[in-house]
Amino acid sequence: MNYSGQSRLSQKQEAVPELMQQAESEAESEMMLEAGSIRYHGKVYTYKKDILTFLFLGIDKNGEVKASSNLFKGGQADALFLAVLDPGEKKISVIGINRDTMASMNVYDKNGRYSGRQTAQIALSHAYGDGLEESCENSLDAVSNLFYGLPIHGYCALNMSVVSKLNDAVGGVDVVIPESANGLEKGWTTGAEVHLEGDAAYQFIHYRDTAQEQSAEARLERQKQYLKKFILQAKKAMKQDMTLPLQLYTQITPYMVTDVTADEAVYLAGQALSYNFGDDDFYFMTGTVKMGEKFEEFYPDETALYELVLDVFYEEAAD
């Protein structure tokens, strides 16, 4: 399975973020470079073509995955993360995406006919679809477009209630309770360290007080903390049982939609086991939160986003 998964994934590593070159200033783009290379502030950067990038979506639905009969109720993506495996630097990078990020996406009318593109909260990109592959591909398109045409080599959408199963499968996760989760569960107070088990893990990453300003940002901070601790705990559990990735894949299949095959998942888990992952490898987008007609809207800082893509996905070319 490991060899088969590696072979499948290697066939997907061809595209480059072409929109990065289009975003260059006219002065810097006068001297054309080959695809995958850009000039920024007088330096040349090259896209890391051996990098693997995956989109993880947490969908606001419970239970097993089911097709939606209503085009507009495919489920919103309340959690969006890009996981990046960099074999050159032997590290994992994770980029958290605010679910209220304003982004261009495909939209459809009530009969399922394509109606063009619209700018809206990126969480809605998954809602436009069948709740299955169509919804995921719509989200993948929106995220890729937001990140300057970034190649994304696979997606995995999980109904968020399955987090409890994943959490318990690795032995539970220790977190420190932030103010945004204070009082959510009995005994949860700000600053307390808690070992999450069962439904508590789901509550920790899913709860959001929409009456509070920038509640999506507060929840994203909790998700960041949880994901960091979960990855470390999962690596520890894998060292004790190398069959764990396949067991988990099989166990959560009814609750997820993914184009990552079982053998690809086994290969990726094995690779990740030897990769580094620390506080400096978790990234957030910076930007401005504004109140829209009904809901908050997050507008990313375009310069900061461009430089984030450069930092994670490119390397400075040798002289």
C-alpha positions in Angstrom: 0.0 0.0 0.0 2.9 2.4 0.8 4.5 1.9 -2.6 1.1 2.1 -4.4 0.2 5.3 -2.6 3.5 6.9 -3.4 3.1 6.1 -7.1 -0.4 7.6 -7.3 0.6 10.8 -5.6 3.7 11.3 -7.7 1.5 11.5 -10.8 -0.4 14.5 -9.3 2.7 16.7 -8.8 2.8 18.6 -12.1 0.9 21.9 -11.8 2.4 25.2 -10.4 0.6 28.3 -9.0 0.3 30.1 -12.3 -1.7 33.0 -10.7 1.4 33.9 -8.6 3.2 35.0 -11.8 0.2 37.1 -12.9 0.2 38.8 -9.5 3.7 40.1 -10.0 4.1 43.9 -10.6 4.6 44.9 -14.2 8.1 46.0 -13.5 9.1 42.7 -12.0 7.4 40.6 -14.7 9.2 42.3 -17.6 11.8 39.6 -17.6 9.9 36.4 -18.1 10.8 33.3 -16.1 9.9 29.7 -16.7 6.6 28.4 -15.2 6.9 27.9 -11.4 9.5 30.7 -11.0 8.7 34.3 -10.0 10.6 37.5 -9.2 9.6 39.3 -6.0 11.5 42.3 -4.6 14.4 41.6 -6.9 14.8 38.0 -5.9 13.8 34.9 -7.9 11.8 32.2 -6.2 10.9 28.7 -7.5 7.9 26.6 -6.6 8.7 23.4 -4.7 7.3 20.8 -7.2 7.8 17.9 -4.8 5.5 19.4 -2.2 2.1 17.8 -1.5 -0.8 19.9 -0.4 -4.2 18.7 0.9 -7.4 20.5 1.8 -9.1 19.4 5.0 -12.7 20.5 5.6 -14.8 20.3 8.8 -18.5 20.3 7.7 -21.2 21.4 10.1 -23.2 18.2 9.9 -23.5 15.2 12.2 -23.7 11.5 11.6 -22.8 9.7 8.4 -22.3 11.5 5.1 -25.4 11.7 2.9 -26.1 13.4 -0.4 -28.1 16.6 0.0 -31.3 16.9 -2.0 -31.2 20.7 -1.7 -28.4 22.3 -3.8 -27.9 25.1 -1.2 -27.7 22.8 1.8 -24.6 20.7 1.1 -23.2 21.8 4.5 -20.9 24.7 5.3 -17.2 24.3 5.9 -16.8 25.5 9.4 -13.1 24.5 9.5 -10.7 24.8 6.5 -7.0 23.8 6.7 -4.3 23.3 4.1 -1.8 20.6 5.2 1.5 20.8 3.4 4.1 18.0 3.3 7.5 19.3 2.3 9.9 16.4 1.7 12.8 18.7 1.0 12.7 20.3 4.5 11.1 17.2 6.1 8.3 19.2 7.7 4.6 19.6 7.9 3.0 23.1 7.5 -0.6 23.8 8.3 -2.5 26.9 7.1 -5.7 27.8 8.9 -8.3 29.6 6.8 -11.0 31.8 8.4 -14.4 30.4 7.4 -15.6 34.0 6.8 -12.8 34.7 4.2 -14.3 36.5 1.3 -13.4 34.5 -1.8 -14.5 33.9 -5.4 -16.5 30.7 -5.9 -18.8 28.9 -8.4 -22.5 29.4 -7.7 -25.6 27.6 -9.0 -29.3 28.3 -9.2 -31.9 26.2 -7.5 -32.1 23.9 -10.5 -28.4 23.2 -10.3 -27.4 25.3 -13.3 -24.1 27.1 -13.2 -24.7 30.9 -12.5 -21.1 32.1 -12.7 -18.8 33.2 -9.9 -19.6 35.2 -6.8 -17.6 36.6 -3.9 -18.8 35.3 -0.5 -17.7 33.6 2.7 -15.5 30.7 1.7 -17.4 28.3 4.0 -20.4 28.6 1.6 -18.4 27.1 -1.3 -19.2 23.6 0.1 -22.9 24.4 0.6 -23.2 24.9 -3.2 -23.4 21.2 -4.1 -24.6 17.8 -3.3 -22.7 17.5 0.0 -20.4 15.0 -1.6 -17.7 15.2 -4.3 -19.3 18.1 -6.0 -19.3 20.2 -2.8 -15.7 19.3 -2.1 -14.5 20.2 -5.6 -16.2 23.5 -5.3 -14.4 24.3 -2.1 -11.1 23.1 -3.5 -11.6 25.4 -6.5 -12.3 28.4 -4.2 -9.3 27.7 -1.9 -7.0 27.1 -4.8 -8.1 30.4 -6.5 -7.7 32.3 -3.2 -4.1 31.0 -3.0 -3.2 32.2 -6.5 -4.0 28.9 -8.3 -2.2 26.7 -5.8 -2.1 23.0 -6.8 -4.0 21.0 -4.2 -3.4 17.3 -4.5 -6.4 16.0 -2.6 -9.2 16.9 -0.2 -10.8 15.3 2.8 -14.2 16.6 4.2 -15.3 15.3 7.5 -18.6 15.7 9.3 -17.3 17.5 12.4 -18.9 15.1 14.9 -16.5 12.3 13.8 -13.7 14.3 15.5 -14.7 12.5 18.8 -13.9 9.1 17.2 -10.5 10.3 15.8 -9.7 11.9 19.1 -10.3 8.8 21.2 -8.5 6.5 18.6 -5.2 8.3 19.4 -5.8 8.3 23.2 -7.3 11.7 23.6 -5.8 15.2 23.4 -4.6 17.6 26.1 -5.5 21.3 25.6 -5.5 24.5 27.6 -8.9 26.1 27.8 -8.9 29.6 26.2 -11.4 32.3 27.2 -13.6 31.5 24.2 -14.3 28.0 25.6 -14.6 29.0 29.3 -17.7 27.3 30.8 -18.6 25.3 27.7 -18.2 22.1 29.6 -18.5 21.5 33.3 -15.1 22.1 34.9 -13.7 24.1 31.9 -12.2 27.3 33.1 -9.8 29.7 31.4 -6.2 28.5 31.7 -7.1 24.9 32.9 -5.4 22.0 31.1 -8.0 19.4 30.1 -7.7 15.9 28.6 -10.4 15.8 25.8 -12.3 12.6 25.4 -15.5 11.7 23.5 -17.9 14.5 22.7 -15.7 17.1 24.6 -13.3 17.1 21.6 -16.1 18.0 19.2 -17.4 20.7 21.5 -14.0 22.2 21.8 -13.4 22.7 18.1 -17.0 23.3 17.0 -18.5 25.7 19.6 -18.9 29.3 18.4 -20.8 32.1 20.1 -22.1 34.0 17.1 -23.2 36.8 19.3 -19.6 37.7 19.9 -17.5 39.7 17.4 -14.9 37.7 15.5 -16.2 34.4 16.9 -14.9 32.6 13.9 -11.3 33.8 14.7 -11.7 32.6 18.3 -12.8 29.2 17.1 -10.0 29.0 14.6 -7.5 29.6 17.4 -9.0 26.7 19.4 -8.9 24.5 16.2 -5.3 25.5 15.7 -4.4 24.4 19.3 -6.3 21.2 19.0 -4.8 20.3 15.6 -1.3 20.8 16.8 -1.8 18.6 19.8 -3.7 16.0 17.8 -0.9 15.7 15.3 1.7 15.1 18.0 -0.6 12.6 19.7 -1.3 10.8 16.5 2.4 10.5 15.7 3.0 9.0 19.1 0.1 6.5 18.7 1.4 5.5 15.2 4.8 4.6 16.6 3.1 2.1 18.8 0.9 0.7 16.0 1.8 1.3 12.4 -1.6 -0.1 11.2 -3.4 2.8 12.9 -3.7 5.0 9.7 -5.5 2.3 7.8 -7.7 1.5 10.8 -8.7 5.1 11.1 -9.3 5.5 7.4 -11.7 2.5 7.5 -13.4 3.6 10.7 -14.2 7.2 9.5 -15.1 6.3 5.9 -18.8 6.6 6.5 -18.3 10.2 7.8 -16.0 11.6 5.2 -15.8 12.5 1.5 -12.3 12.3 0.1 -10.4 11.7 -3.2 -7.4 10.4 -1.1 -7.3 6.6 -1.5 -6.5 4.3 1.4 -3.0 3.5 0.0 -2.3 7.2 -0.4 -3.4 7.8 3.2 -1.1 5.0 4.4 1.9 6.4 2.5 1.2 10.0 3.7 0.9 8.9 7.3 4.2 7.1 7.1 5.9 10.1 5.7 4.4 12.5 8.2 5.8 10.3 11.0 9.3 11.4 10.3 8.5 15.0 9.5 8.9 17.9 11.9 5.9 20.0 13.0 6.1 22.8 15.5 4.6 26.2 16.5 6.4 28.0 13.6 4.9 25.6 11.1 1.3 26.7 11.7 0.2 29.8 9.7 -2.8 32.1 9.9 -3.9 34.5 7.2 -3.9 38.2 8.3 -6.6 40.6 7.3 -9.5 42.7 8.3 -12.9 41.7 9.7 -15.9 43.7 8.6 -19.6 43.4 9.3 -21.6 42.5 6.1 -25.3 42.8 5.6 -25.9 39.9 8.0 -22.7 38.2 8.8 -19.0 39.0 9.4 -16.7 39.1 6.4 -12.9 38.5 6.6 -10.8 40.3 3.9 -7.2 38.9 3.7 -4.3 41.2 3.4 -3.2 40.5 -0.2 0.4 41.3 0.2 0.7 39.1 3.4 -1.2 36.3 1.6 1.2 36.4 -1.4 4.2 36.3 0.9 2.7 33.5 2.9 2.4 31.4 -0.3 6.0 32.3 -1.1 7.2 31.3 2.4 5.5 27.9 2.4 5.5 26.8 -1.2 8.6 28.4 -2.7 12.3 28.5 -2.2 14.8 31.2 -3.2 16.6 30.2 -6.4 20.3 29.8 -6.2 22.4 32.5 -7.9 
